[in-house]
Amino acid sequence: MTNTAYAPTATAELMSRGMECLVKNMGIVDAEYFIAAIQRERFDYTKWHQEYFAQDETVESFLQKAVAYAKNNGK
């Protein structure tokens, strides 16, 4: 058995890919507003994640919703 270490994505690449994703899905103006809002407000990712995603939702249920969303939105 081989132990494979996970190498995290470099910060610059991660930021570049994230911004590309935001611009592609929101447009440049809304992406910039989003970034400004995240920087301006005290943002608790853990709290947001707990409120945004249902606690009792299964991975399968989430995947079905994601597939349906992508299909309905031409992704």
N, C-alpha and C positions, 0 to 999 in steps of 0.2 A: 504494500500500500504506500502510495506517495503522498507526502504532506505538501500541499500546494498553498503557499502563502498568498493572501490577497493583497495586491498593491493598490491602494486608493488612487483615484484619478487625481492628477496634479491640479492644484487650485486654479491655475490660469486656464487649463483646458475645461475644467468643470464650469467655471464662470462663462467661458466662451460658449459652451454648449447650452448652458442655461439661458443665456441671453438670446441665443439663436432660437431656442424653443419658444421663449416669450414673444419675440418679435414675429415669428412665424404664425403663432396662434392668436396674438393680441394686436399686432401692429406695433410700430415703433413708438407711437405716442403713448398708448395704453401701457406698453411694457415699461416705459420710463416712469409713468405715473405709479405703476405697481412697485418698482424699485424704490422710488421716493417714499411711498407709503410705508414700506417695510423698514426703511432707514429712519423715518420720522417717528414712528410709533413703537412703543415697547411691545415687541411681538414675542409671544410665548408659543413656540412651535408645538410643544407637547400638548398644551391646552387646546390649541387650534385643531390639532390632529384628533384629539379625543372628541371634540365637539363636531368636527366635520365628518368623521367616519363613524358609522354606527358601531357601538361596542359589541353587539351581538351578530354582526355581519360576518359571514364565512368568506373565505378566500374565493370559493366557487361562485358565491352570490356576487361578490365584487367584480370578479372576472366577467360574469355574464352581463352585468351593467356596463362595464367598460367596452365590451364587444358591441353591445347594442348601441351605445353612444357613438362609437366609432363608425358603425354601419349607418346610423342615422345622420351623421355629420360628414359623410364622405371621406372618412379617414382610412 
